[in-house]
Amino acid sequence: EEAILQAKTCLSTCLEKPLNNPKLVGKLKKLKQPRFQVEIPLVDDSPSSLAQLALDIFKDMSLKRKGSLVEILVLWPDVRLKEAGIQAFESSSSLSHIEHIELPSVSKNNRILSPSDVAVFLAPEPSQLALIKAIADSLYPKPLVIFNPKWGSEEENDFGDLKGFVGSFEVIYSFMGLEVRGVLSTRKGMVFKCVTGGVLSGEQWSVLVEEDGELKVVSRFKSRPGIEEVENVLYNLMAINSPITKSAKFLRDLVSNVTGKKKV
């Protein structure tokens, strides 16, 4: 719940500024299209979990543009997920400014995009990137948000011409759980980033590990740390705290799992 509240606050403040005061960039003073990415772990991969996350984020989000509620277009990767989303959002009567469509239908009818002020892509697949880019171009300069993409940062080099587009999305909130399994105990942790105050100013990525019941920062990175970098931080930490051995070789035999597909 705390992560969802943090993500909601982070997203609303990051969107509010460009919606009300668009930023001009470059020599030609061209409007910049805000592109944000948010990553929050789900309980499971079921449609209801993703739908509930979307509801928790956008319910009671009073995002306004020139005094009126912002029109939000939520794009789901398929019909099944869209229907789960519609069912979840029906529980609240205050969400009439949010429209739901499935990504595949956009290629047949671009007119459905026009009324929206913000486009939100939920759990898109790598195969849908070309379509997402086409939508981004047609909605320019309106803000775009990607939630929980189905690709990892280490896969971006495989996207060819779309690599630059994927890399143009700024991660404004990321909460990825860690579980560090040692000989004597299992400790929880996370890789975390959060933009505060709606201003992107080089926020660092933090690796936190539970100690005495509290999460404490054990390392910071200027850019998203790779699996090996996180692995090294955790192994070094375990080596320092281990009463049994400080052998790196021994420690590399200990098991550490990162939430999702990634393993440390």
C-alpha positions as CSV (number, residue, x, y, z in Angstrom):
1,E,0.0,0.0,0.0
2,E,2.8,2.4,0.8
3,A,4.5,1.7,-2.6
4,I,1.2,2.4,-4.4
5,L,0.7,5.7,-2.5
6,Q,4.3,6.7,-3.3
7,A,3.9,5.8,-7.0
8,K,0.6,7.6,-7.2
9,T,2.1,10.8,-5.7
10,C,5.1,10.5,-7.9
11,L,3.2,10.1,-11.1
12,S,0.6,12.8,-10.4
13,T,3.3,15.4,-9.6
14,C,5.4,14.4,-12.6
15,L,2.4,14.7,-14.9
16,E,0.9,17.9,-13.4
17,K,3.8,20.2,-14.5
18,P,4.0,19.2,-18.2
19,L,0.2,19.2,-18.5
20,N,-0.1,22.8,-17.3
21,N,3.3,24.1,-18.4
22,P,4.6,22.3,-21.5
23,K,8.4,22.4,-21.8
24,L,10.1,23.7,-25.0
25,V,13.4,22.1,-25.8
26,G,16.1,22.4,-28.5
27,K,17.0,25.3,-30.8
28,L,13.7,25.0,-32.6
29,K,11.9,25.3,-29.2
30,K,9.9,22.1,-29.9
31,L,7.5,20.8,-27.3
32,K,8.9,17.9,-25.4
33,Q,6.7,14.8,-25.0
34,P,6.9,13.6,-21.4
35,R,7.5,9.8,-21.3
36,F,7.5,8.1,-17.9
37,Q,7.8,4.6,-16.7
38,V,6.5,3.1,-13.4
39,E,7.4,-0.3,-12.0
40,I,5.5,-1.9,-9.1
41,P,5.6,-5.7,-8.3
42,L,2.3,-7.5,-8.5
43,V,1.1,-10.4,-6.3
44,D,0.7,-12.6,-9.4
45,D,0.2,-12.3,-13.2
46,S,-3.6,-12.5,-13.1
47,P,-5.7,-9.9,-14.9
48,S,-7.4,-9.0,-11.6
49,S,-4.0,-8.1,-10.0
50,L,-3.1,-5.7,-12.9
51,A,-6.6,-4.3,-12.9
52,Q,-6.5,-3.7,-9.1
53,L,-3.1,-2.0,-9.4
54,A,-4.4,0.4,-12.1
55,L,-7.5,1.1,-10.0
56,D,-5.4,1.8,-6.9
57,I,-3.2,4.2,-8.8
58,F,-5.8,6.2,-10.6
59,K,-8.7,6.2,-8.1
60,D,-8.8,9.6,-6.3
61,M,-5.9,10.9,-8.4
62,S,-7.1,14.5,-8.8
63,L,-5.0,15.3,-11.9
64,K,-6.2,18.6,-13.5
65,R,-5.4,20.7,-16.5
66,K,-6.6,24.3,-16.6
67,G,-9.0,23.5,-13.8
68,S,-10.7,20.5,-15.3
69,L,-10.0,16.8,-14.8
70,V,-7.5,15.3,-17.2
71,E,-8.8,12.7,-19.7
72,I,-6.8,9.5,-19.3
73,L,-6.7,6.8,-21.9
74,V,-5.6,3.4,-20.5
75,L,-4.3,1.0,-23.1
76,W,-4.4,-2.7,-22.2
77,P,-2.3,-5.3,-24.0
78,D,-5.3,-7.5,-24.9
79,V,-9.1,-7.7,-24.6
80,R,-9.1,-10.0,-21.6
81,L,-7.1,-7.6,-19.5
82,K,-9.2,-4.6,-20.7
83,E,-12.4,-6.3,-19.6
84,A,-10.8,-7.0,-16.2
85,G,-9.9,-3.3,-16.0
86,I,-13.3,-2.1,-16.9
87,Q,-14.9,-4.4,-14.3
88,A,-12.5,-3.1,-11.6
89,F,-13.1,0.5,-12.5
90,E,-16.9,0.1,-12.4
91,S,-16.7,0.0,-8.6
92,S,-16.0,3.7,-8.6
93,S,-18.3,6.3,-10.0
94,S,-15.6,9.0,-10.0
95,L,-13.6,7.6,-12.9
96,S,-15.7,8.7,-15.9
97,H,-12.7,10.6,-17.2
98,I,-10.8,7.3,-17.8
99,E,-11.3,5.4,-21.0
100,H,-10.2,1.8,-21.6
101,I,-9.2,0.2,-24.9
102,E,-7.0,-2.7,-26.0
103,L,-3.8,-2.0,-27.9
104,P,-4.6,-4.1,-31.0
105,S,-7.8,-2.1,-31.7
106,V,-5.8,1.2,-32.1
107,S,-4.3,0.1,-35.4
108,K,-7.8,-0.1,-36.8
109,N,-9.1,3.2,-35.5
110,N,-6.8,6.0,-34.6
111,R,-9.7,8.4,-33.9
112,I,-10.3,6.9,-30.5
113,L,-7.0,8.5,-29.3
114,S,-7.8,12.1,-29.9
115,P,-9.8,13.2,-26.8
116,S,-7.2,11.9,-24.3
117,D,-4.7,14.2,-22.4
118,V,-2.6,11.3,-21.2
119,A,-2.0,7.8,-22.5
120,V,-1.1,5.0,-20.1
121,F,0.2,1.6,-21.3
122,L,-0.3,-1.2,-18.8
123,A,2.0,-4.3,-19.0
124,P,2.7,-4.0,-22.8
125,E,4.5,-6.8,-24.6
126,P,7.8,-6.3,-26.5
127,S,5.9,-7.2,-29.7
128,Q,3.7,-4.2,-29.3
129,L,6.5,-1.6,-29.2
130,A,6.2,-0.5,-32.8
131,L,2.5,0.1,-32.2
132,I,3.2,2.0,-29.0
133,K,5.7,4.2,-30.9
134,A,3.1,4.9,-33.6
135,I,0.6,5.9,-30.9
136,A,3.2,8.1,-29.2
137,D,3.8,9.9,-32.5
138,S,0.0,10.4,-33.1
139,L,-0.5,11.8,-29.6
140,Y,2.5,14.1,-29.5
141,P,3.1,16.2,-27.4
142,K,0.7,14.5,-24.9
143,P,2.4,12.6,-22.0
144,L,2.8,8.9,-22.1
145,V,3.2,6.5,-19.2
146,I,4.3,2.8,-19.3
147,F,3.4,0.6,-16.3
148,N,5.2,-2.7,-15.7
149,P,6.5,-3.3,-19.2
150,K,7.0,-7.0,-20.1
151,W,10.7,-6.4,-20.9
152,G,13.7,-5.8,-18.8
153,S,16.3,-3.1,-19.2
154,E,18.9,-5.7,-20.2
155,E,16.7,-6.5,-23.3
156,E,16.7,-3.0,-24.7
157,N,19.8,-3.6,-26.8
158,D,17.8,-6.2,-28.7
159,F,15.1,-3.8,-29.9
160,G,17.0,-2.4,-32.9
161,D,15.5,0.8,-34.2
162,L,13.1,0.9,-31.2
163,K,15.9,1.0,-28.7
164,G,16.1,4.8,-28.6
165,F,12.3,5.0,-28.2
166,V,12.3,2.6,-25.3
167,G,15.2,4.4,-23.7
168,S,13.4,7.7,-23.9
169,F,11.0,6.7,-21.1
170,E,12.3,8.0,-17.8
171,V,11.8,5.7,-14.8
172,I,10.2,7.9,-12.2
173,Y,9.2,5.1,-9.8
174,S,10.6,1.6,-9.4
175,F,10.2,-0.8,-6.5
176,M,11.6,-4.2,-7.1
177,G,11.8,-6.7,-4.2
178,L,14.9,-8.7,-3.3
179,E,15.3,-11.8,-1.1
180,V,18.8,-12.5,0.1
181,R,19.1,-16.1,1.3
182,G,22.2,-16.9,3.4
183,V,23.3,-19.8,5.5
184,L,21.8,-18.5,8.8
185,S,18.9,-16.3,7.6
186,T,16.9,-14.8,4.8
187,R,16.8,-11.0,4.5
188,K,14.5,-8.8,2.5
189,G,15.5,-5.8,0.4
190,M,14.7,-3.9,-2.7
191,V,16.1,-1.8,-5.6
192,F,14.3,1.5,-5.4
193,K,14.0,4.8,-7.3
194,C,11.5,7.6,-6.8
195,V,11.3,11.1,-8.3
196,T,9.9,13.6,-5.8
197,G,8.3,17.0,-6.3
198,G,7.6,16.3,-10.0
199,V,11.1,17.4,-11.1
200,L,13.5,15.0,-12.7
201,S,16.9,15.9,-11.3
202,G,19.2,12.9,-11.5
203,E,17.6,10.8,-8.8
204,Q,19.7,7.8,-7.9
205,W,18.9,4.1,-7.7
206,S,19.2,2.7,-4.2
207,V,19.8,-0.8,-3.0
208,L,18.2,-1.4,0.4
209,V,18.5,-4.4,2.7
210,E,16.5,-5.1,5.8
211,E,18.5,-4.7,9.0
212,D,17.0,-4.9,12.5
213,G,13.5,-4.7,11.1
214,E,14.3,-1.6,9.0
215,L,15.3,-1.2,5.3
216,K,18.6,0.6,5.1
217,V,20.4,1.9,2.0
218,V,23.6,-0.2,1.3
219,S,24.5,1.3,-2.1
220,R,23.5,3.9,-4.6
221,F,23.8,4.1,-8.4
222,K,23.5,7.0,-10.9
223,S,21.8,4.6,-13.4
224,R,19.8,1.5,-13.1
225,P,22.1,-1.2,-11.6
226,G,22.4,-4.5,-13.5
227,I,22.0,-7.9,-12.0
228,E,25.7,-8.3,-11.5
229,E,26.0,-5.0,-9.7
230,V,23.2,-5.8,-7.3
231,E,24.7,-9.2,-6.8
232,N,28.1,-7.8,-5.9
233,V,26.5,-5.4,-3.4
234,L,24.6,-8.2,-1.7
235,Y,27.6,-10.6,-1.6
236,N,29.9,-8.0,-0.2
237,L,27.3,-7.2,2.5
238,M,26.8,-10.8,3.4
239,A,30.6,-11.3,3.5
240,I,31.0,-8.4,6.0
241,N,28.2,-9.7,8.2
242,S,28.9,-13.5,8.0
243,P,30.3,-15.1,11.1
244,I,31.2,-18.2,9.2
245,T,33.3,-17.1,6.3
246,K,34.4,-14.1,4.3
247,S,35.2,-16.2,1.2
248,A,33.7,-14.7,-1.9
249,K,33.8,-18.1,-3.6
250,F,31.7,-19.6,-0.7
251,L,29.3,-16.7,-0.8
252,R,28.7,-17.1,-4.5
253,D,27.2,-20.5,-3.7
254,L,24.5,-18.9,-1.6
255,V,21.2,-18.3,-3.2
256,S,19.6,-14.8,-3.8
257,N,16.4,-14.3,-5.7
258,V,15.1,-11.1,-7.3
259,T,11.4,-10.8,-7.7
260,G,10.2,-11.7,-11.2
261,K,12.3,-13.4,-14.0
262,K,15.6,-12.0,-12.7
263,K,17.8,-14.0,-10.4
264,V,20.7,-12.8,-8.3
